[in-house]
């Protein structure tokens, strides 16, 4: 027997009405979601395409996808730290240190690429465990701990590299990470498979909620999400296949994004991270081991920084004294904030790293095509970051006002 609520949900007219009402309530409550980022990205792409017709060519978009993978991978780790309402200023230095260890092991000591890669990631984990322990056990603010790490790990990186300064990587597994592209049929098959898997997960979740007599997500919203994802995936593959194909490095980066989004949204561990970031004292009183959660997050952040350093070394085919330096850290932090993760903790999605790094990467790539100096690039990136933080603050104020109402 069909209940009244089920018939309303299955009705296209009521589904559209419910979807519009839910969207209006989210906006009124300050939940703008990814809309500002997507609109901003559209504006950026439109401007640069009008100034240089080569911007949206398949070749340049493949280059853009390779340029964002290292910074984006570091940003995924920083996303977890920002969920706690904390900061990790050492991520850039950790990426450079781990890349230096990888290069020294593979070039100077003829270590195989897999053991060297494992060693680099293990060092990242040890760094994160050390910084997280100092933060949780001694109560030193994360800003101070990781600021010290930014300086100290950079010094250790210079020590590891020694007098050589720069180490060129040999062709092999490490360099293949950013020089390998999926065959065109594999790219198409992957896009279709991911879209089909996402649709199956949504249908399964809907079926489980119906059986448990829980409120259902509007059917129109589910259909739109599946359709939008499928369209985006197919469009991306179509464009990239016009040049060299889907880069393996991009696949690795997106895989990290998906993994950590599922981790934070659909696991108990992820819910504990959000709870600690939202209110650490309330989380502690509910039985969550706050110190353990915080330390583990700093470990994950440093491991992702190490992975980002490996991808950067693979793309540049070398590791030097400047690896992990410059604007790497600032761009990674800016990417997460611009993508929509709150600086106040407890709110955000992993794909904010993907969207944010697309914005940062597009600005940098477009500036390079226009042969503009770094000064203009930094000023524009700073303005975009300030705008994103302002939106976050306004949205937070709107949620508080909506909650009081």
C-alpha positions as CSV (number, residue, x, y, z in Angstrom):
1,X,0.0,0.0,0.0
2,X,1.4,3.4,-1.0
3,X,1.4,6.0,1.7
4,X,0.7,9.7,1.1
5,X,4.3,10.7,1.6
6,X,5.6,8.1,-0.8
7,X,3.1,9.2,-3.5
8,X,4.2,12.8,-3.0
9,X,7.9,11.7,-3.3
10,X,7.2,9.8,-6.5
11,X,5.3,12.7,-8.0
12,X,7.4,14.7,-10.4
13,X,5.5,17.9,-9.6
14,X,5.9,17.5,-5.8
15,X,9.5,16.4,-6.3
16,X,10.3,19.6,-8.1
17,X,8.5,21.6,-5.5
18,X,10.4,19.9,-2.7
19,X,13.7,20.3,-4.4
20,X,13.2,24.0,-5.0
21,X,12.0,24.5,-1.4
22,X,15.0,22.6,0.0
23,X,17.4,24.6,-2.1
24,X,15.8,27.9,-1.0
25,X,16.1,26.8,2.7
26,X,19.8,25.9,2.2
27,X,20.5,29.3,0.6
28,X,18.6,31.1,3.3
29,X,20.5,29.2,6.0
30,X,23.9,30.2,4.4
31,X,24.5,26.9,2.7
32,X,25.7,28.1,-0.7
33,X,27.5,24.8,-1.4
34,X,29.7,24.8,-4.5
35,X,27.6,27.3,-6.4
36,X,30.0,30.3,-5.9
37,X,33.0,28.2,-6.8
38,X,31.4,26.9,-10.0
39,X,30.2,30.3,-11.0
40,X,33.6,31.8,-10.3
41,X,35.4,29.0,-12.3
42,X,33.0,29.7,-15.2
43,X,33.8,33.4,-15.1
44,X,37.6,32.7,-15.0
45,X,37.5,30.3,-17.9
46,X,35.3,32.7,-19.9
47,X,37.7,35.6,-19.3
48,X,40.8,33.7,-20.2
49,X,39.3,32.1,-23.2
50,X,38.3,35.5,-24.5
51,X,41.8,36.8,-24.0
52,X,43.6,33.8,-25.4
53,X,41.7,31.2,-27.6
54,X,44.2,28.6,-26.6
55,X,43.1,28.4,-23.0
56,X,40.2,25.9,-23.5
57,X,42.0,23.8,-26.1
58,X,42.4,20.1,-25.3
59,X,46.2,20.4,-25.1
60,X,46.1,23.2,-22.5
61,X,43.4,21.5,-20.5
62,X,45.6,18.3,-20.3
63,X,48.5,20.5,-19.2
64,X,46.2,22.2,-16.6
65,X,45.2,18.8,-15.2
66,X,48.8,17.8,-14.8
67,X,49.7,21.1,-13.1
68,X,47.0,20.8,-10.4
69,X,47.6,17.2,-9.3
70,X,50.5,17.8,-6.9
71,X,49.1,20.9,-5.2
72,X,45.6,19.3,-5.2
73,X,46.9,16.2,-3.5
74,X,48.5,18.3,-0.7
75,X,45.3,20.3,-0.5
76,X,43.3,17.0,0.2
77,X,45.4,16.5,3.3
78,X,45.0,20.1,4.4
79,X,41.2,19.7,4.0
80,X,41.2,17.1,6.8
81,X,43.2,19.5,9.1
82,X,40.8,22.4,8.3
83,X,37.9,20.2,9.2
84,X,39.3,20.1,12.7
85,X,39.5,23.9,12.7
86,X,43.3,23.7,12.8
87,X,46.1,24.5,10.3
88,X,49.2,22.7,8.9
89,X,51.8,25.2,7.7
90,X,54.4,22.4,7.2
91,X,52.7,20.7,4.3
92,X,54.9,22.3,1.6
93,X,58.2,21.5,3.5
94,X,57.1,18.0,4.2
95,X,56.3,17.4,0.5
96,X,59.8,18.7,-0.4
97,X,61.5,16.6,2.3
98,X,59.8,13.4,1.2
99,X,60.5,14.0,-2.4
100,X,64.2,14.6,-1.6
101,X,64.3,11.3,0.3
102,X,62.7,9.5,-2.6
103,X,65.2,11.0,-5.1
104,X,68.2,10.2,-2.9
105,X,67.1,6.6,-2.4
106,X,66.4,6.0,-6.1
107,X,69.4,7.8,-7.6
108,X,72.2,7.7,-5.0
109,X,71.4,4.4,-3.4
110,X,69.8,2.5,-6.3
111,X,66.8,1.6,-4.2
112,X,63.8,0.3,-6.2
113,X,61.0,2.8,-6.9
114,X,58.4,1.0,-4.8
115,X,60.5,0.8,-1.6
116,X,61.6,4.4,-2.1
117,X,58.0,5.5,-2.5
118,X,57.1,3.6,0.6
119,X,59.9,5.2,2.5
120,X,58.8,8.7,1.4
121,X,55.3,8.1,2.6
122,X,56.4,6.5,5.8
123,X,58.6,9.6,6.6
124,X,55.5,11.7,5.9
125,X,53.5,9.6,8.4
126,X,56.3,9.9,11.1
127,X,56.4,13.7,10.6
128,X,52.6,13.9,11.0
129,X,52.7,11.7,14.1
130,X,55.4,13.9,15.7
131,X,53.6,17.1,15.0
132,X,50.2,15.8,16.0
133,X,51.6,14.4,19.2
134,X,53.2,17.7,20.2
135,X,50.0,19.5,19.4
136,X,47.8,17.1,21.4
137,X,50.0,16.1,24.3
138,X,51.6,19.5,25.1
139,X,48.9,21.8,24.0
140,X,51.1,23.7,21.6
141,X,48.9,25.5,19.0
142,X,49.0,23.7,15.6
143,X,50.0,27.0,14.0
144,X,53.2,27.2,16.1
145,X,54.0,23.4,15.8
146,X,53.6,23.4,12.0
147,X,55.3,26.7,11.6
148,X,58.3,25.2,13.3
149,X,57.9,22.3,11.0
150,X,57.9,24.5,8.0
151,X,61.3,25.8,8.9
152,X,62.8,22.6,10.4
153,X,61.7,20.1,7.7
154,X,63.0,22.5,5.0
155,X,66.4,22.5,6.7
156,X,66.3,18.7,6.8
157,X,65.4,18.6,3.1
158,X,68.6,20.7,2.3
159,X,70.6,18.3,4.5
160,X,69.2,15.2,2.7
161,X,70.0,16.7,-0.7
162,X,73.5,17.6,0.4
163,X,75.9,19.5,-1.8
164,X,74.2,18.1,-4.9
165,X,71.4,20.6,-4.7
166,X,69.3,19.1,-7.4
167,X,68.8,15.4,-8.2
168,X,67.4,14.4,-11.6
169,X,65.1,11.4,-11.5
170,X,65.8,8.4,-13.7
171,X,63.0,7.2,-16.1
172,X,60.9,4.6,-14.5
173,X,57.8,4.1,-12.3
174,X,58.1,7.5,-10.5
175,X,58.4,9.6,-13.6
176,X,55.7,7.5,-15.3
177,X,53.2,8.8,-12.8
178,X,52.8,12.1,-14.6
179,X,53.8,10.9,-18.1
180,X,51.3,8.1,-18.5
181,X,47.9,8.6,-20.2
182,X,45.0,6.2,-20.3
183,X,44.1,4.7,-23.8
184,X,41.1,6.5,-25.1
185,X,38.7,3.4,-24.8
186,X,39.8,2.9,-21.2
187,X,39.0,6.6,-20.5
188,X,35.5,6.2,-21.9
189,X,34.9,2.9,-20.0
190,X,36.1,4.4,-16.8
191,X,33.8,7.4,-17.1
192,X,30.8,5.2,-17.8
193,X,31.7,2.8,-15.0
194,X,32.0,5.5,-12.4
195,X,28.7,7.1,-13.4
196,X,27.0,3.7,-13.3
197,X,28.5,3.0,-9.9
198,X,27.4,6.3,-8.5
199,X,23.8,5.8,-9.8
200,X,23.8,2.3,-8.2
201,X,24.9,3.6,-4.9
202,X,22.3,6.3,-4.9
203,X,19.5,3.8,-5.8
204,X,20.7,1.4,-3.1
205,X,20.8,4.2,-0.5
206,X,17.3,5.3,-1.5
207,X,16.0,1.7,-1.2
208,X,17.6,1.3,2.3
209,X,16.1,4.5,3.5
210,X,12.7,3.6,2.2
211,X,12.9,0.2,4.0
212,X,13.9,1.9,7.2
213,X,11.1,4.4,6.8
214,X,13.5,7.4,6.8
215,X,12.9,10.6,4.8
216,X,13.9,10.2,1.2
217,X,16.0,12.6,-0.8
218,X,13.8,14.1,-3.6
219,X,13.9,11.9,-6.6
220,X,14.5,14.8,-8.9
221,X,17.6,15.8,-6.9
222,X,19.0,12.3,-7.2
223,X,18.4,12.1,-10.9
224,X,20.0,15.5,-11.4
225,X,23.1,14.6,-9.4
226,X,23.5,11.4,-11.5
227,X,22.9,13.2,-14.7
228,X,25.3,16.1,-13.9
229,X,28.1,13.7,-12.8
230,X,27.7,11.5,-15.9
231,X,27.7,14.6,-18.2
232,X,30.8,16.1,-16.5
233,X,32.7,12.8,-16.6
234,X,31.9,12.2,-20.3
235,X,32.7,15.8,-21.2
236,X,36.1,15.7,-19.4
237,X,37.1,12.4,-21.1
238,X,35.9,13.7,-24.5
239,X,38.1,16.8,-24.2
240,X,41.2,15.1,-22.8
241,X,40.9,12.3,-25.4
242,X,41.3,15.0,-28.1
243,X,44.9,15.4,-27.0
244,X,46.9,12.7,-25.1
245,X,44.1,11.2,-23.1
246,X,43.2,11.1,-19.4
247,X,46.5,11.5,-17.3
248,X,47.2,8.8,-14.8
249,X,48.2,11.5,-12.3
250,X,44.8,13.1,-12.6
251,X,43.2,9.8,-11.9
252,X,45.3,9.3,-8.8
253,X,44.4,12.8,-7.5
254,X,40.6,12.4,-8.1
255,X,40.9,8.9,-6.5
256,X,42.2,10.6,-3.4
257,X,39.4,13.1,-3.4
258,X,36.7,10.4,-3.7
259,X,38.3,8.2,-1.0
260,X,38.5,11.0,1.5
261,X,35.0,12.3,0.7
262,X,33.6,8.8,1.4
263,X,35.8,8.6,4.5
264,X,34.6,11.9,6.0
265,X,30.9,11.5,5.0
266,X,30.1,7.8,5.3
267,X,32.3,6.4,8.1
268,X,32.3,6.7,11.8
269,X,35.9,8.0,11.8
270,X,34.8,10.8,9.4
271,X,31.9,11.7,11.6
272,X,34.3,11.9,14.6
273,X,36.5,14.3,12.6
274,X,33.5,16.5,11.9
275,X,32.4,16.3,15.5
276,X,35.8,17.3,16.8
277,X,36.0,20.2,14.4
278,X,32.5,21.3,15.2
279,X,32.9,21.2,19.0
280,X,35.8,19.4,20.6
281,X,34.4,19.5,24.1
282,X,31.1,18.1,23.1
283,X,32.9,15.4,21.1
284,X,35.0,14.5,24.1
285,X,31.9,14.3,26.4
286,X,30.2,12.0,23.8
287,X,33.1,9.5,24.2
288,X,35.3,10.4,21.2
289,X,39.0,10.2,21.7
290,X,39.8,13.7,20.6
291,X,43.6,13.5,20.9
292,X,43.7,10.3,18.8
293,X,41.5,11.8,16.1
294,X,43.6,15.0,15.9
295,X,46.9,13.1,15.7
296,X,45.6,10.7,13.0
297,X,44.4,13.7,10.9
298,X,47.9,15.3,11.1
299,X,49.4,11.9,10.1
300,X,47.1,11.8,7.0
301,X,47.8,15.4,6.1
302,X,51.6,14.7,6.1
303,X,51.2,11.5,4.1
304,X,49.2,13.4,1.5
305,X,51.8,16.1,1.5
306,X,54.4,13.4,0.8
307,X,52.3,12.0,-2.0
308,X,52.0,15.5,-3.5
309,X,55.8,15.9,-3.3
310,X,56.2,12.7,-5.2
311,X,53.8,13.8,-8.0
312,X,55.6,17.2,-8.2
313,X,59.0,15.5,-8.5
314,X,57.5,13.1,-11.2
315,X,56.3,16.0,-13.2
316,X,59.5,18.1,-13.0
317,X,61.7,15.0,-13.3
318,X,63.9,16.3,-10.5
319,X,64.0,17.3,-6.8
320,X,65.8,20.5,-5.7
321,X,66.3,22.8,-2.9
322,X,63.2,24.8,-3.9
323,X,60.9,21.7,-4.0
324,X,57.9,22.2,-1.8
325,X,58.8,25.9,-1.4
326,X,57.5,29.0,-3.1
327,X,53.7,29.3,-3.2
328,X,53.0,25.5,-2.9
329,X,51.7,25.7,0.7
330,X,49.7,28.9,0.1
331,X,48.1,27.6,-3.0
332,X,47.2,24.4,-1.3
333,X,45.6,26.2,1.6
334,X,43.9,28.7,-0.7
335,X,42.5,25.8,-2.8
336,X,40.7,24.2,0.1
337,X,39.3,27.5,1.4
338,X,38.2,28.7,-2.1
339,X,36.6,25.3,-2.7
340,X,34.2,25.8,0.3
341,X,35.8,24.2,3.3
342,X,35.2,26.3,6.4
343,X,38.1,27.8,8.3
344,X,36.1,27.4,11.5
345,X,36.1,23.6,11.3
346,X,33.3,21.0,11.2
347,X,32.1,21.7,7.7
348,X,33.4,20.9,4.2
349,X,33.7,18.2,1.5
350,X,36.8,16.7,0.0
351,X,35.9,17.8,-3.5
352,X,36.5,21.4,-2.3
353,X,40.2,20.6,-2.8
354,X,39.4,19.6,-6.5
355,X,37.3,22.7,-7.2
356,X,39.6,25.1,-5.4
357,X,42.8,23.8,-7.0
358,X,41.0,24.1,-10.4
359,X,40.4,27.8,-9.6
360,X,44.0,28.4,-8.5
361,X,45.4,26.4,-11.4
362,X,43.2,28.1,-13.9
363,X,44.4,31.5,-12.8
364,X,48.0,30.5,-12.9
365,X,47.7,28.8,-16.2
366,X,45.8,31.6,-17.8
367,X,48.3,34.2,-16.5
368,X,51.1,32.2,-18.0
369,X,49.4,32.0,-21.4
370,X,49.0,35.8,-21.2
371,X,52.6,36.2,-20.2
372,X,51.7,38.2,-17.2
373,X,54.1,38.4,-14.2
374,X,53.9,36.7,-10.9
375,X,52.9,39.9,-9.2
376,X,49.6,40.1,-11.0
377,X,49.1,36.3,-10.4
378,X,49.6,36.7,-6.7
379,X,47.3,39.7,-6.4
380,X,44.5,38.1,-8.3
381,X,44.8,34.8,-6.3
382,X,44.8,36.9,-3.0
383,X,41.6,38.6,-4.0
384,X,39.9,35.3,-4.9
385,X,41.0,33.9,-1.5
386,X,39.8,36.9,0.4
387,X,36.5,36.7,-1.4
388,X,36.1,33.0,-0.5
389,X,36.9,33.6,3.2
390,X,34.4,36.5,3.2
391,X,31.7,34.3,1.7
392,X,32.5,31.6,4.3
393,X,32.2,34.2,7.2
394,X,28.9,35.5,5.7
395,X,27.5,32.0,5.3
396,X,28.5,31.2,8.9
397,X,26.7,34.3,10.1
398,X,23.7,33.4,8.0
399,X,23.5,29.9,9.5
400,X,23.7,31.3,13.0
401,X,20.9,33.8,12.3
402,X,18.8,31.1,10.6
403,X,19.4,28.8,13.6
404,X,18.2,31.5,16.0
405,X,15.1,32.1,13.9
